[in-house]
Amino acid sequence: MEMGEVVQEIPTDRKERFGWYLFDLANTSFTVLIVTALYPLYFRVLVWNETLGDAMWGYAGSITMLIIAVSAPVLGAIADFGGTKKKFLIFYTSVCIAFTAFMVFLPGLRQSEIDLLEPGVGSSPFPVILGFDIWVWAWIIFIIANIGFQGALPFYNAWLPEISTEENIGRIGGYGFAAGYVGAMATIVIALVVILADLPYTYAFFLSAIFFLVFAIPSIIALKNRPPRVFPGEEGQSLARLGYQRIRNTLKNIRKYTGLPLFLVAYFLFSDAITTVIYYAAIFGQAVYAFSTTMILIFFAVTQLAAIPGAFIFGIVADRIGTRKTLIITLFIWVIALSIAYLFVAYGALVWWTVGMIAGVGMGSSQSTARSMYGQFIPEEKKSEMYGFYALTGKFAAILGPFVYASVLLLVNPTQNPSLVAQAHLTAMLVILIFFVASILLLLKVRQPVKGEARVYLEDDIPFT
């Protein structure tokens, strides 16, 4: 059976690779300020109840990932068929930037004002808009912006096999994450200026959107669309129907990609854990270690400084010893970091600083190595569809992680007693640590993949009817 129509190959070049790195630099501004470091702290003040606010933050992440989990694989297949990855990348990126910028219209709290507030004491000082507390609107705006951010990722990730080879896929993946951490550092500096100058938090959110926009434009211009690949039985079908059929076919044949199913289970677990830590790191630091907003931003700057060489070094290590061994090493780093955070909390702030340094090394390296390892499993002809499935696994995992963490907070502290907030977060983090351990045990049973090897299985693909 013919594998598909012969398509024109469009070679990559240094400009396209640089553009791919640049998008990582651009979108990390959203990850750092909105998902991780600043907006969560602002949000828990708006809710006026720390336990409820922290739980609703996790549920916001779960809702986002549920929507992305349903849509990402189908859109990936459609993009692969139509050669339109760039259009989808532009659409989702625009949604993220627009709604992040819209946060400027939320209450413009300054640090000096927040220091005087006592959330949970008395009634909330914030307005009710159209019958809903302002925090509900802040919650909805974040969910929509996060959908835009997460929706763009599978299309961005699908460029990795196109701009790399077997020899350098680990290095290029690492360079992408390292570029992201450079962007994160720049964004943290912007936020520190806003906080130290006692400007409204919303200014930092707006500047995050501008930063994303400025660097995303040249990045998207540099990325190249490749011609669509059409397989037997796909001619003349609607894009929506084709998307579902490709995913159905992927599910039928995924077992043929040796080692991939078990890898995806492991990825489900550690992606779940990493996503949850990212969502709750700032809140955890404030609730358990009493970090101020300024200290939290500096903490994340230190984390990024540790992550930049980590992404570079482990990218090179992955090319030398293989992505599987490298990934296991990076997950052990996570286990060590979270164990210290749980066991040595009595030693105070110094422990959390140490955890930040250790976790920083593991953060970028584990994510970039996993992305590179997955790229070695999949056939070139199905890159967008399979990266859509990769997104499906990661996003379903990200539904579970924040949901579990948020639910543990409410179970441990059902009366929402302020004195139990720290213990609730410690218990929730212990649950997340278990996910890392389980993923390592599974990866020990997965063999090292070889890029291009999966191509042979395409001959067995079932034609669509």
C-alpha positions as CSV (number, residue, x, y, z in Angstrom):
1,M,0.0,0.0,0.0
2,E,1.3,3.5,-0.7
3,M,2.1,5.5,2.3
4,G,0.8,8.7,0.9
5,E,1.3,11.3,-1.7
6,V,4.8,12.5,-2.5
7,V,5.1,15.9,-1.1
8,Q,7.7,18.6,-1.6
9,E,10.3,18.6,1.2
10,I,11.0,22.1,2.6
11,P,14.4,22.1,4.3
12,T,14.9,24.0,7.6
13,D,17.6,26.6,8.2
14,R,19.2,28.6,11.0
15,K,16.6,31.3,10.7
16,E,13.7,28.9,11.2
17,R,15.4,27.3,14.2
18,F,16.0,30.7,15.7
19,G,12.4,31.6,15.2
20,W,11.4,28.4,16.9
21,Y,13.6,29.2,19.9
22,L,12.2,32.8,19.9
23,F,8.6,31.5,20.4
24,D,9.7,29.7,23.6
25,L,11.2,33.0,24.7
26,A,8.0,34.8,24.0
27,N,5.4,32.5,25.6
28,T,7.3,31.9,28.8
29,S,6.2,35.4,29.8
30,F,2.7,34.0,30.2
31,T,3.9,30.9,32.1
32,V,6.0,32.9,34.6
33,L,3.8,35.9,35.4
34,I,0.3,34.6,34.8
35,V,0.4,30.9,35.5
36,T,3.1,30.7,38.1
37,A,4.5,33.7,39.9
38,L,2.3,36.8,40.1
39,Y,-1.3,36.3,39.0
40,P,-2.0,33.4,41.4
41,L,-1.0,35.6,44.4
42,Y,-3.2,38.4,43.1
43,F,-6.1,36.0,42.5
44,R,-6.1,34.6,46.1
45,V,-6.3,38.2,47.4
46,L,-9.3,38.9,45.1
47,V,-11.1,35.7,46.4
48,W,-10.7,36.9,50.0
49,N,-10.4,33.4,51.2
50,E,-7.0,31.7,50.9
51,T,-8.1,28.1,50.9
52,L,-11.0,28.7,48.5
53,G,-8.9,30.9,46.3
54,D,-6.1,28.3,46.2
55,A,-8.5,25.5,45.3
56,M,-10.3,27.5,42.6
57,W,-6.9,28.2,41.1
58,G,-6.3,24.5,40.6
59,Y,-9.8,24.0,39.3
60,A,-9.2,26.8,36.7
61,G,-6.2,24.8,35.4
62,S,-8.2,21.6,35.2
63,I,-11.0,23.2,33.2
64,T,-8.5,24.7,30.8
65,M,-6.8,21.4,30.2
66,L,-10.1,19.6,29.8
67,I,-11.0,21.9,26.9
68,I,-7.5,21.5,25.4
69,A,-7.5,17.8,25.8
70,V,-10.7,17.4,23.7
71,S,-9.6,19.8,20.9
72,A,-5.8,19.5,20.6
73,P,-5.5,16.1,18.8
74,V,-8.2,16.9,16.3
75,L,-6.8,20.3,15.5
76,G,-3.3,18.7,15.2
77,A,-4.6,16.2,12.6
78,I,-6.4,19.0,10.7
79,A,-3.2,21.1,10.7
80,D,-1.2,18.1,9.4
81,F,-3.6,17.5,6.6
82,G,-4.0,21.1,5.6
83,G,-0.4,22.3,6.2
84,T,-1.9,25.1,8.3
85,K,-0.1,24.8,11.6
86,K,0.9,28.4,11.4
87,K,-2.7,29.6,11.2
88,F,-3.7,27.7,14.3
89,L,-0.5,28.9,16.1
90,I,-1.5,32.5,15.3
91,F,-5.1,32.0,16.4
92,Y,-4.4,30.5,19.8
93,T,-1.5,32.9,20.5
94,S,-3.7,35.9,19.7
95,V,-6.4,34.6,22.2
96,C,-3.8,34.3,24.9
97,I,-2.3,37.7,24.3
98,A,-5.6,39.5,24.0
99,F,-7.1,38.1,27.3
100,T,-3.8,38.6,29.1
101,A,-3.9,42.2,28.1
102,F,-7.5,42.4,29.2
103,M,-6.4,41.7,32.8
104,V,-5.4,45.4,33.0
105,F,-9.1,46.2,33.6
106,L,-9.2,44.2,36.8
107,P,-8.7,46.0,40.2
108,G,-5.4,47.7,40.1
109,L,-4.0,46.6,43.5
110,R,-0.6,47.9,44.5
111,Q,1.8,46.0,46.8
112,S,1.4,48.7,49.5
113,E,-2.4,48.1,49.4
114,I,-2.1,44.3,49.5
115,D,0.2,44.5,52.5
116,L,-2.6,46.3,54.4
117,L,-5.3,43.8,53.5
118,E,-6.3,40.8,55.6
119,P,-8.1,38.3,53.3
120,G,-10.8,36.4,55.2
121,V,-11.3,39.2,57.8
122,G,-14.6,41.0,57.2
123,S,-16.4,41.3,53.9
124,S,-14.6,41.5,50.6
125,P,-13.7,45.1,49.6
126,F,-13.9,44.2,45.9
127,P,-16.8,45.0,43.6
128,V,-19.5,42.8,42.2
129,I,-19.9,42.9,38.4
130,L,-23.1,41.8,36.8
131,G,-24.0,39.8,39.8
132,F,-20.7,38.0,40.2
133,D,-17.7,38.8,42.5
134,I,-14.8,40.3,40.6
135,W,-12.7,37.2,41.3
136,V,-15.1,35.1,39.2
137,W,-14.4,37.4,36.2
138,A,-10.7,37.2,36.9
139,W,-11.0,33.4,37.0
140,I,-12.8,33.3,33.6
141,I,-10.4,35.7,32.0
142,F,-7.5,33.5,33.1
143,I,-9.1,30.3,31.8
144,I,-9.6,31.8,28.4
145,A,-6.1,33.2,28.2
146,N,-4.7,29.9,29.3
147,I,-6.7,28.0,26.7
148,G,-5.0,30.2,24.1
149,F,-1.6,29.5,25.6
150,Q,-2.1,25.8,25.9
151,G,-3.8,25.5,22.5
152,A,-0.8,26.9,20.7
153,L,1.7,24.4,22.2
154,P,0.9,21.3,20.1
155,F,1.3,23.3,16.9
156,Y,4.6,24.8,18.1
157,N,5.9,21.4,19.3
158,A,5.1,19.9,15.9
159,W,7.9,21.9,14.3
160,L,10.6,20.1,16.4
161,P,10.9,17.0,14.1
162,E,11.0,19.3,11.1
163,I,13.9,21.4,12.3
164,S,16.0,18.7,13.8
165,T,17.8,15.4,13.1
166,E,18.4,12.3,15.2
167,E,21.8,13.6,16.2
168,N,20.7,17.1,17.4
169,I,17.0,16.7,18.4
170,G,17.9,16.7,22.1
171,R,20.2,19.7,21.8
172,I,17.6,21.7,19.8
173,G,14.9,20.9,22.2
174,G,17.1,22.0,25.1
175,Y,18.0,25.2,23.3
176,G,14.2,26.0,22.9
177,F,13.6,25.6,26.7
178,A,16.7,27.6,27.5
179,A,15.5,30.4,25.3
180,G,12.2,30.2,27.3
181,Y,14.0,30.7,30.5
182,V,15.8,33.8,29.1
183,G,12.4,35.2,28.4
184,A,11.3,34.3,31.9
185,M,14.2,36.2,33.4
186,A,13.3,39.3,31.4
187,T,9.7,39.0,32.4
188,I,10.6,38.7,36.1
189,V,12.7,41.8,35.9
190,I,9.6,43.7,34.4
191,A,7.4,42.4,37.3
192,L,10.0,43.4,39.9
193,V,10.1,46.9,38.6
194,V,6.3,47.1,38.8
195,I,6.2,45.7,42.4
196,L,9.2,47.8,43.7
197,A,7.8,51.0,42.1
198,D,4.5,50.2,43.8
199,L,2.6,50.2,40.5
200,P,-0.7,48.2,40.1
201,Y,-0.2,44.5,39.6
202,T,-2.3,44.8,36.4
203,Y,0.5,46.8,34.8
204,A,2.7,43.7,35.0
205,F,0.0,41.5,33.4
206,F,-0.4,44.0,30.5
207,L,3.4,44.2,30.0
208,S,3.5,40.4,29.9
209,A,1.0,40.4,27.0
210,I,3.1,43.1,25.2
211,F,6.3,41.0,25.7
212,F,4.6,37.9,24.2
213,L,3.3,39.9,21.2
214,V,6.6,41.6,20.4
215,F,8.6,38.4,20.3
216,A,5.9,36.1,18.9
217,I,5.6,38.1,15.7
218,P,9.1,37.6,14.3
219,S,9.0,34.0,15.5
220,I,5.9,33.1,13.6
221,I,7.2,34.9,10.5
222,A,10.3,32.7,10.5
223,L,8.5,29.4,10.9
224,K,7.7,27.5,7.7
225,N,4.5,25.7,6.7
226,R,5.2,22.3,5.2
227,P,2.9,20.9,2.5
228,P,0.0,18.7,3.7
229,R,0.4,14.9,3.7
230,V,-2.7,13.0,2.4
231,F,-3.1,9.3,2.9
232,P,-5.2,6.8,1.1
233,G,-8.9,7.1,1.9
234,E,-8.6,10.7,3.0
235,E,-9.3,12.4,-0.2
236,G,-12.4,14.6,-0.4
237,Q,-13.3,14.4,3.3
238,S,-14.2,17.4,5.5
239,L,-11.4,18.6,7.8
240,A,-13.5,18.0,11.0
241,R,-14.3,14.4,10.0
242,L,-10.7,13.8,8.9
243,G,-9.4,15.0,12.2
244,Y,-11.5,12.5,14.2
245,Q,-10.7,9.7,11.8
246,R,-6.9,10.3,12.1
247,I,-7.1,10.2,15.9
248,R,-9.2,7.0,15.8
249,N,-6.5,5.5,13.6
250,T,-3.8,6.7,15.9
251,L,-5.5,5.0,18.8
252,K,-5.8,1.7,16.9
253,N,-2.1,1.7,15.8
254,I,-0.3,3.4,18.7
255,R,0.6,0.0,20.1
256,K,2.7,-0.6,17.1
257,Y,5.1,2.1,18.1
258,T,7.1,-0.1,20.4
259,G,7.5,1.4,23.9
260,L,5.3,4.4,23.2
261,P,2.2,3.4,25.1
262,L,4.2,2.8,28.3
263,F,6.1,6.1,27.8
264,L,2.8,7.9,27.5
265,V,1.6,6.5,30.8
266,A,4.8,7.7,32.4
267,Y,4.5,11.0,30.7
268,F,0.9,11.3,32.0
269,L,2.2,11.0,35.5
270,F,5.2,13.3,35.5
271,S,3.6,15.9,33.3
272,D,0.7,15.9,35.8
273,A,3.2,16.5,38.6
274,I,5.2,19.2,36.8
275,T,2.1,21.1,35.7
276,T,0.8,21.1,39.3
277,V,4.0,22.3,40.8
278,I,4.1,25.1,38.2
279,Y,0.6,26.1,39.1
280,Y,1.1,26.1,42.8
281,A,4.8,27.0,43.3
282,A,4.2,30.7,44.2
283,I,1.2,30.0,46.4
284,F,3.1,27.2,48.2
285,G,6.0,29.5,48.8
286,Q,3.7,32.2,50.3
287,A,1.5,29.8,52.2
288,V,4.1,27.5,53.7
289,Y,7.3,29.6,53.8
290,A,5.7,33.0,54.2
291,F,7.5,34.5,51.1
292,S,6.6,38.0,50.1
293,T,5.7,38.8,46.5
294,T,9.2,40.3,45.9
295,M,10.9,37.3,47.4
296,I,8.8,35.0,45.2
297,L,9.8,36.8,42.0
298,I,13.4,36.7,43.1
299,F,12.9,33.0,43.9
300,F,11.7,32.3,40.4
301,A,14.6,34.3,38.9
302,V,17.0,32.0,40.8
303,T,15.0,29.0,39.5
304,Q,15.3,30.3,35.9
305,L,19.1,30.8,36.4
306,A,19.4,27.2,37.4
307,A,17.1,26.0,34.6
308,I,19.0,27.7,31.7
309,P,22.2,25.7,32.1
310,G,20.1,22.7,33.0
311,A,18.3,22.7,29.7
312,F,21.5,23.2,27.8
313,I,23.5,20.6,29.7
314,F,20.9,17.9,29.7
315,G,20.2,18.5,26.0
316,I,23.8,17.6,25.3
317,V,23.6,14.7,27.7
318,A,20.5,13.4,26.0
319,D,22.4,13.3,22.6
320,R,25.2,11.3,24.2
321,I,23.5,8.8,26.6
322,G,20.0,8.8,25.1
323,T,16.8,10.7,26.0
324,R,15.4,7.8,28.2
325,K,18.3,7.8,30.7
326,T,18.5,11.5,30.7
327,L,14.7,11.8,31.5
328,I,15.0,9.4,34.4
329,I,17.8,11.5,35.8
330,T,15.9,14.7,35.6
331,L,12.9,13.1,37.3
332,F,15.1,12.0,40.2
333,I,16.0,15.6,40.6
334,W,12.3,16.5,41.0
335,V,11.9,13.8,43.6
336,I,14.9,15.1,45.6
337,A,13.6,18.7,45.4
338,L,10.1,17.9,46.6
339,S,11.3,15.6,49.3
340,I,13.4,18.4,50.8
341,A,10.5,20.8,50.6
342,Y,8.3,18.3,52.6
343,L,10.8,17.0,55.1
344,F,12.7,20.1,56.1
345,V,10.0,22.8,56.2
346,A,11.0,23.5,59.8
347,Y,14.3,25.0,58.6
348,G,12.4,27.9,57.0
349,A,13.0,30.0,53.9
350,L,16.5,28.6,53.2
351,V,14.9,25.2,52.4
352,W,12.6,26.7,49.8
353,W,15.5,28.6,48.2
354,T,17.4,25.3,48.0
355,V,14.4,23.6,46.5
356,G,14.1,26.3,43.8
357,M,17.7,25.7,42.7
358,I,17.3,22.0,42.5
359,A,13.9,22.0,40.8
360,G,15.1,24.7,38.4
361,V,17.6,22.2,37.0
362,G,15.0,19.5,36.6
363,M,12.2,21.7,35.3
364,G,13.5,22.7,31.8
365,S,15.6,19.5,31.3
366,S,12.8,17.1,32.1
367,Q,10.2,18.8,29.8
368,S,12.6,19.3,26.9
369,T,14.0,15.8,27.1
370,A,10.5,14.3,27.2
371,R,9.5,16.3,24.1
372,S,12.7,15.1,22.3
373,M,12.2,11.5,23.4
374,Y,8.6,11.6,22.1
375,G,9.8,13.0,18.8
376,Q,12.1,9.9,18.4
377,F,9.1,7.6,18.8
378,I,6.9,9.0,16.1
379,P,6.9,8.8,12.3
380,E,7.7,12.1,10.4
381,E,4.5,11.8,8.4
382,K,2.3,12.0,11.4
383,K,4.1,14.7,13.4
384,S,1.2,17.1,14.0
385,E,-1.3,14.3,14.7
386,M,1.0,12.5,17.1
387,Y,2.1,15.7,18.8
388,G,-1.7,16.4,19.2
389,F,-1.9,13.0,20.9
390,Y,1.1,14.0,23.0
391,A,-0.8,17.1,24.0
392,L,-3.9,15.0,24.7
393,T,-1.9,12.9,27.2
394,G,-0.3,15.9,28.8
395,K,-3.5,17.9,29.0
396,F,-5.5,15.0,30.4
397,A,-2.8,14.7,33.0
398,A,-3.0,18.4,33.7
399,I,-6.7,18.0,34.4
400,L,-5.9,15.5,37.1
401,G,-3.0,17.2,38.8
402,P,-4.4,20.6,39.7
403,F,-7.8,19.0,40.5
404,V,-6.2,16.5,42.9
405,Y,-4.1,19.2,44.6
406,A,-7.1,21.6,44.9
407,S,-9.3,18.8,46.3
408,V,-6.6,17.8,48.9
409,L,-6.5,21.4,50.1
410,L,-10.3,21.3,50.7
411,L,-10.2,17.8,52.3
412,V,-7.4,18.6,54.7
413,N,-8.9,22.0,55.6
414,P,-12.7,21.6,55.1
415,T,-13.5,24.5,57.5
416,Q,-11.0,26.7,55.6
417,N,-9.2,27.5,58.8
418,P,-6.3,29.9,58.2
419,S,-4.1,27.9,60.6
420,L,-4.4,24.8,58.5
421,V,-3.5,26.4,55.1
422,A,0.2,25.4,55.3
423,Q,-0.4,21.8,56.4
424,A,-2.9,21.4,53.6
425,H,-0.4,22.5,51.0
426,L,2.3,20.2,52.4
427,T,-0.1,17.2,52.2
428,A,-1.1,18.1,48.6
429,M,2.6,18.4,47.6
430,L,3.3,14.9,49.1
431,V,0.6,13.5,46.8
432,I,2.3,15.1,43.8
433,L,5.7,13.6,44.8
434,I,4.1,10.1,44.5
435,F,3.4,10.8,40.8
436,F,7.1,11.5,40.1
437,V,8.1,8.2,41.7
438,A,5.6,6.2,39.8
439,S,6.7,7.7,36.5
440,I,10.3,6.8,37.1
441,L,9.4,3.2,37.8
442,L,7.5,3.0,34.5
443,L,10.3,4.6,32.5
444,L,12.7,2.0,33.7
445,K,10.7,-0.5,31.6
446,V,10.8,1.7,28.4
447,R,13.5,1.2,25.9
448,Q,15.4,4.0,24.2
449,P,13.6,5.0,21.0
450,V,15.3,5.7,17.7
451,K,14.0,8.5,15.5
452,G,12.7,7.3,12.1
453,E,12.3,3.7,13.3
454,A,8.5,4.1,13.5
455,R,8.3,4.9,9.8
456,V,8.1,1.2,9.0
457,Y,4.8,0.9,10.9
458,L,3.0,3.2,8.6
459,E,2.7,0.5,6.0
460,D,0.3,-1.3,8.4
461,D,-1.9,1.7,8.9
462,I,-5.6,1.0,8.3
463,P,-7.0,3.0,5.5
464,F,-10.0,5.2,6.4
465,T,-13.4,4.3,5.2
